[in-house]
Amino acid sequence: MHPKIIRDEPGSCPICGMNLVKKEVEPEPQASKASKHSGQQQDKHPTVTIRPEIIQKMGVRTTTVEKGNMQKYIKTVGYVAYNEDKLVHIHPRSSGWVEKLYVRREGDVVKQEQRLLEMYSHEVLEAQQDFLVALRTKNQGTSLNRQQYKEAIRNRLRLLGVPYTTIRQIERQNQSINNVPIFAPQSGTVTHLNIREGMYVTPSVEMFTIVDLSNIWVMVEVFEHQLDWVSKGLTAEISVPALPGRVWKGKVDYVYPELELKTRTLKVRLHFNNPKGKLKLNLFAQAVIHGKPKKNVLKIPQAALIVTGTRESVIKALGDGRFQPVDVKTGMRSQGEVEILSGLKKGNRIVLSGQFLIDSEANLQASFLRFGQQQTHQH
C-alpha cells in the first residue's frame, strides 16, 4: 500500500501492483463547519476512515491506554574491582631479617591467623629480654609498680608486632623466641608479595597485600543526563560474559562527586557479595541499575508511538473504522513502555501496529484539505 499514489480513475499501483482503492471523503461535521465560520482553528489531524477489509489487510492491531507502575533502569558496563575496605597492607613493626616464609606466591589464598612468615629482629629480642626480667623481678618495688612495669613491657611487645599468643608463650616458657611469627590479619587473597627468605626489611617495606574477595566492587560509569536517576542504595544486577547464565544482585554503594571531563560520565560504585570467589578482579561486567518506581502513571507500549522529528503522536482508534492521529507528550521510557503526560486518557484505544500507514494517510488528507482551502481563498 502506497498512499502517495493517487489517480483520478481506477487502476493499479505502479509500485506494488495492488488495485487502487476508491477514496471516500468523509463529510465535514456541522460542528467543524461552525468552528470554521466562527474563525476558530480546525483540528490539524483529520479523521481517517478505513473499510474493515482494508484494516484486516493492513494488519491493524489496537490496545488500551492503561495506568500502572514504571521503573527506570540504566544499562552500563564496568569491571570488577576489590573492596578497598577489605584490603590490608602488612609491614614489619621493626627492622629485621625474614627467616622463614610460608606464603611464596601472589594469588595464594590465606586464612585469618594463618602463619605468613617468621622474622628475627634484634629490637624485638631486646624487648623480650626486658619482659623476662620484669617477670623474674619479685622483691623490687611494690606489687603495683611491678605489675605496671610488666604491662608496659607487654604493651611494647604488642606495638612491635609480637602476637598475643607469642607473648603468652614467652611468659609460659620463661625464655625468649628468636624468630617471631607474623600471622594474616584477615582471610583473603595475596595480591602483592614483596619479600623472600633472607631479606632484610624495615617498617617502610610492604611485605604483603591481602584482599578479601568475598565481597567486591564493580566500577561503572553513567552519562551526564542520568545523574538524577542514580543514588546510593538502589538495587543493581551484573552479568559477566565470561560466566554466562549467571546474575549477581547487589546495590549502589557510592556515587562519586565529580564528572570525568573528557567523557562527561560519572563513576558509580556497585557492591556485590562474592562468597565463592567466582568474580575475579578486572573481569568485564554488564550492569543494570534499577531506579525507584513511578506509581500509577498513564502508559502505552513504545511500539505504538510515532516519532517524527520533534513531534510525538499516536493513532487513536475511534471505532467504526475511524482513526485519528493525536499528539502526545511523553515522559519516562522503560522496558518497552512510555509514560504519557498529556494527549491521552485511561481507556483510550490506540493503534499498536499499522499506525504508520494510517498516519501517512492522515497527513495526505491534511495536505488535500490545506490545498482545497487555498483554492477556495484564491476564488
WOFENLIN-V578348 format. One record per residue. N is the residue number from 1. RES is the residue in one small letter. D_LAST is the distance of its C-alpha to the last C-alpha in Angstrom with 2 decimals. Layout:
n=(N/N)
res=(RES/RES)
d_last=(D_LAST/D_LAST)
//
This chain:
n=(1/2/3/4/5/6/7/8/9/10/11/12/13/14/15/16/17/18/19/20/21/22/23/24/25/26/27/28/29/30/31/32/33/34/35/36/37/38/39/40/41/42/43/44/45/46/47/48/49/50/51/52/53/54/55/56/57/58/59/60/61/62/63/64/65/66/67/68/69/70/71/72/73/74/75/76/77/78/79/80/81/82/83/84/85/86/87/88/89/90/91/92/93/94/95/96/97/98/99/100/101/102/103/104/105/106/107/108/109/110/111/112/113/114/115/116/117/118/119/120/121/122/123/124/125/126/127/128/129/130/131/132/133/134/135/136/137/138/139/140/141/142/143/144/145/146/147/148/149/150/151/152/153/154/155/156/157/158/159/160/161/162/163/164/165/166/167/168/169/170/171/172/173/174/175/176/177/178/179/180/181/182/183/184/185/186/187/188/189/190/191/192/193/194/195/196/197/198/199/200/201/202/203/204/205/206/207/208/209/210/211/212/213/214/215/216/217/218/219/220/221/222/223/224/225/226/227/228/229/230/231/232/233/234/235/236/237/238/239/240/241/242/243/244/245/246/247/248/249/250/251/252/253/254/255/256/257/258/259/260/261/262/263/264/265/266/267/268/269/270/271/272/273/274/275/276/277/278/279/280/281/282/283/284/285/286/287/288/289/290/291/292/293/294/295/296/297/298/299/300/301/302/303/304/305/306/307/308/309/310/311/312/313/314/315/316/317/318/319/320/321/322/323/324/325/326/327/328/329/330/331/332/333/334/335/336/337/338/339/340/341/342/343/344/345/346/347/348/349/350/351/352/353/354/355/356/357/358/359/360/361/362/363/364/365/366/367/368/369/370/371/372/373/374/375/376/377/378/379)
res=(m/h/p/k/i/i/r/d/e/p/g/s/c/p/i/c/g/m/n/l/v/k/k/e/v/e/p/e/p/q/a/s/k/a/s/k/h/s/g/q/q/q/d/k/h/p/t/v/t/i/r/p/e/i/i/q/k/m/g/v/r/t/t/t/v/e/k/g/n/m/q/k/y/i/k/t/v/g/y/v/a/y/n/e/d/k/l/v/h/i/h/p/r/s/s/g/w/v/e/k/l/y/v/r/r/e/g/d/v/v/k/q/e/q/r/l/l/e/m/y/s/h/e/v/l/e/a/q/q/d/f/l/v/a/l/r/t/k/n/q/g/t/s/l/n/r/q/q/y/k/e/a/i/r/n/r/l/r/l/l/g/v/p/y/t/t/i/r/q/i/e/r/q/n/q/s/i/n/n/v/p/i/f/a/p/q/s/g/t/v/t/h/l/n/i/r/e/g/m/y/v/t/p/s/v/e/m/f/t/i/v/d/l/s/n/i/w/v/m/v/e/v/f/e/h/q/l/d/w/v/s/k/g/l/t/a/e/i/s/v/p/a/l/p/g/r/v/w/k/g/k/v/d/y/v/y/p/e/l/e/l/k/t/r/t/l/k/v/r/l/h/f/n/n/p/k/g/k/l/k/l/n/l/f/a/q/a/v/i/h/g/k/p/k/k/n/v/l/k/i/p/q/a/a/l/i/v/t/g/t/r/e/s/v/i/k/a/l/g/d/g/r/f/q/p/v/d/v/k/t/g/m/r/s/q/g/e/v/e/i/l/s/g/l/k/k/g/n/r/i/v/l/s/g/q/f/l/i/d/s/e/a/n/l/q/a/s/f/l/r/f/g/q/q/q/t/h/q/h)
d_last=(34.56/31.85/28.50/26.76/27.42/24.50/24.52/22.65/26.08/29.46/31.77/33.73/33.21/34.33/35.89/37.94/37.88/36.84/34.87/31.19/30.42/27.70/25.10/24.65/21.75/23.24/21.53/20.34/23.21/23.01/24.35/21.59/18.96/21.04/21.25/17.56/17.16/20.25/18.92/21.36/20.92/20.77/23.60/22.91/25.15/23.87/26.50/27.55/29.25/31.86/34.16/37.89/38.98/36.53/37.73/41.25/40.54/38.93/42.06/40.30/42.89/42.48/44.71/45.13/44.74/48.26/50.34/53.46/55.43/54.51/56.87/56.13/58.23/58.69/59.86/61.86/64.93/68.26/71.97/75.12/77.27/80.51/80.68/82.06/83.68/85.79/87.00/90.57/92.31/96.07/98.22/102.02/103.28/106.13/107.04/108.94/109.15/107.37/110.33/108.59/104.96/103.84/100.11/99.66/96.04/92.58/90.72/93.82/93.24/95.69/96.54/97.16/100.80/101.26/103.68/101.91/104.78/108.19/108.81/111.91/111.65/114.64/112.96/112.45/116.03/117.38/115.41/116.93/120.41/119.82/118.63/121.79/123.95/122.25/122.90/126.60/127.18/128.75/131.11/129.29/127.53/126.33/124.62/121.33/121.47/122.21/119.29/116.91/118.13/117.60/114.07/113.32/114.54/112.72/109.50/110.11/110.29/107.01/105.32/106.67/104.88/107.89/106.74/108.16/109.85/111.60/112.85/114.28/115.93/117.58/118.83/120.26/121.89/123.03/122.23/119.41/116.92/116.36/113.09/110.62/107.76/104.08/101.97/98.24/96.68/93.99/93.06/90.58/90.13/91.78/88.99/91.17/94.86/96.44/100.20/102.98/106.60/108.84/106.12/106.80/104.00/103.25/101.03/98.19/98.03/95.46/97.46/94.99/91.45/90.94/87.59/87.12/84.33/84.45/81.27/78.90/75.79/72.62/70.79/67.00/64.05/60.70/57.59/56.66/53.76/56.20/58.61/57.60/58.30/61.90/64.89/68.60/69.65/66.64/67.62/67.40/68.14/69.13/69.67/71.54/70.73/74.46/75.21/72.52/72.04/73.34/71.55/73.18/72.04/72.50/70.97/69.42/72.51/71.19/67.97/68.78/67.64/66.35/63.54/64.29/62.77/61.85/60.52/59.14/60.91/63.30/66.61/67.44/70.86/71.28/74.61/75.96/79.30/80.93/84.21/84.86/83.89/81.32/78.91/80.34/79.67/76.67/75.24/71.47/69.76/66.30/65.66/63.38/63.29/62.13/60.48/60.71/58.57/55.54/55.95/53.57/50.36/47.16/47.04/45.43/46.49/45.36/44.26/41.41/39.91/36.96/37.15/34.43/35.03/35.24/33.60/35.90/34.74/36.00/34.58/35.34/36.30/34.99/36.79/35.93/34.53/31.97/31.90/30.17/30.67/32.22/32.95/36.63/39.05/42.31/45.85/49.06/49.19/52.45/53.91/50.65/49.12/46.54/46.61/43.38/43.01/39.67/36.88/39.14/41.80/45.03/44.66/41.09/40.81/39.42/39.18/42.15/41.47/38.38/36.25/34.90/33.34/31.71/30.48/28.95/27.14/25.88/24.63/22.87/21.17/20.18/18.62/16.61/15.55/14.49/12.62/10.77/10.02/8.80/6.38/5.27/5.48/3.82/0.00)
//
